[in-house]
């Protein structure tokens, strides 16, 4: 299975830090966030990863050259394409089969089983999208309304306006290439893709059994680092 790592965002909420360092390269407890996610992919057996870049792209490219694994292909976005548009542009490099898509700026720790391996082993042919979700009540630093409602059979639906959902999206997912057939012109969000999967009852979720931490502001970095120390 191939994977795509999304690394083209501007990191606006973390300015002024992200005016000189792209958010994926911000270090948490001495390790850049992007490396933590790439390590998850390698641990799950992923050998080829596509990374899209835009903001301060040269820093991300230079950093990735220092890694021995996985093998990385870079896709440059001259104009921001949003999450869905970025994946759509990279489809020719993603192998033509279901593939992983992960955010490069998230902090997620394994549970009992490595999370990428667990995702791959859970994937079934009747799924068009499988998202790793996390209970909002156990999400460190999160105060939102949640993203998804999970049914007993594993199917999901997106939260509607003014509704409170018990699960948030972690930023880790497996998507089927068919969801991108006749997709809108970029920029467009992956929410469009989730809606397509939901419309055919093929949007599924799996609840993460490890830690997920919200890193949305500069102040959150110190809180996350402190929380990581408490887990040791």
N, C-alpha and C positions, 0 to 999 in steps of 0.2 A: 504494500500500500504506500502510495506517495503521500506527502503532506505539504500544506502551504502554511507559512507563518506570516501573519499580517503585521507589517512594520512600517507602514507609510504615513501614519497619523502625525498630526502636528503637536500633540501633547499640550493643547492650549491651557488646560486647567493646572498644569504644573509649570507655567511660566513664572519667573524669568529663567528657571533652571533649564527648561527645554529650548530656550533660545540659543543655547550653546552646546547642549547635549541632547540627542534624540531620546525620547522616553525609554525605548527598549534597552538603551545602554546605561541607564541609571542603575547604580549598584545598590543592592540590598544585602547588608551584612557581607560586603566584599565581593559579591558576585553580580554581574550585570543581569538584569531581568531576562533578557533574551537568551542568555546561556542556560538559565534554569529551564526554560521551556524546550530548548534544543536538546538538553540532557534528557528530559522526559521522552522526547521523540526517539532518541537513540536507544534509550532503555527499552522502549516498546518495539524495537526492531526496525524502525524506519531508517532507510539508508539514503533516500533522496528527498530533499526539501526545497521548495520554491519560496523565496522571500521577496516580497514587494517593498520598494523603498520610494521615498519622495523627500521628506524633510531631513536635511543633513545626511543625505544618502551616502556620501563618501565616507562618513565615519562608520556607518553600519557595514559597508562593504569591506573597509579596512579591518574591522574587528572580525568579521566572519572569515577572512583569509587566514586568521590565526588558528582556526579550528581544524582538527583532523577529521572529524565526523560530526554530522552527516555531510554528504555531498550537497552543496548548495548551488542553486541557480538563482540569479538575481533578475527581477523584473522591475524596471524603472517606470515610475508613473510621472510623466511630465506634468499632468494635471491630476489632482486627487480624484479617484474613481469611487470612493466609499468602499465599504467592505464587500458588498456583492459585486460591484463593478471590478474591483481588484481581483477577485477570484475568477470572474468571467474572462478577464484578459489573460489570466495564467492557465486556463484550461488545457491548451495544447501541451503544456509541460507536466500535466498531472496524471498522465497514464491512461485516461479513458475508462477507469474503473472508480468505484467509490474511494474517496480520499479524505484525509484528515485536514481540517482547517483549525488553526490555533492562533490566539492572540499572542503577541510578543511582549505584552506589558502587564501580565497578570502574575500573581503569586498563588500557586496551587501546589499542595504537597500530597504525595501518595497516601492512600489509605492502606488497607490490608494488602492489596495487590497494586502493582504499578498501574497508574490510571490509563495510560495509552494502551497497554496490553488488554486491560479490562474492557476498554471501548471496542477494540478490534474483535475480541472474543464475543462481545454482546451483539455485534452487528449481524443482521439477518437479511435475506433477500427481499422480505416484504417491507423493509424500511427504506425510505428515501432520505431521511435525516435522523441522526441520532445525536442528541445534545447531552453533554455532561452538565447536570444542574446541581445546585447546592441549596440546602435549607437556609432560608433567610435568617432564621433565628440563630444559626450557628456560624454565620458569615462574619468574620472579624472586620470591624470598621464599616459595615454596611448599614444604611438607614433608609433604603428605598422601599418601594411597594412590591418588589418581586417582578418576575417576568412570565412565569409559566404555571399552569395548572396541570398536574400529573394525574392521569387516570390509573386505576389498579392494573390494567393490562400493559402499562408503559407508554400508552399514547399520551400526547400532550396537546394543549392548546395555549395560545398566547393570551395573556391577561388583557381584558378589555378596559376601557377608560373607567376610572374610579373604583376599579376592583383591586383587591389585595390578593396577591399570589404568594404561595408558600415557598416557591423555588425561584432562584435567580440563575441566569446563564453564566457559566464559569468562563467561557471563552474557548472551550474545547468541543469539537464536533466532528462527525463524519457525515459527508454529503454525497449524494449520488449525482453523477454528471447530468442525468436527465432533467434535474430541476432547473438547469440553466438553458434548456432548449427555448429558443425564442424569448430570451430574457430582455428586459428593457435596456435601452442605451444607458451607459454609465453617465453620471454617477447614480448608483442605487444601492440600498442597504441589503444586507443579508436577511432582513426582516421580510423582504419580498419573497425570498426563497423559502423561509419558514411558512409563510402564508400558503405558498403553493403546496408544500408537503402536508400542511394541516388540512387543506381542501380535499385531499385524497386519503385522509386518515393514515398517512404514512410518516407523520412527525412523532418521533419517540424521544423519550428521555431516560437517563439513568442517573440515579442519585449518587453523588460523590460521597465517599466515606472517609475522606481525608480532610485536610484544612484548605480553606480558601480565604484569601485576605484582600481587602479592597485597598488599592493604591491610587487614589484620585487626586491627591494634593501633595505638596511638598511636606507639609506637616505630618502626613500619613506615613512617610518613610520611617521616621524615628519610632512611631508606634508599632509598625510592622516589625522592625528590627528587635524591639523590646519583646514583642510577642514570640518571635522566633526563639529568642534566648530562653523564654519560659517553657518552651516545648522540649528543650534539650534535657 
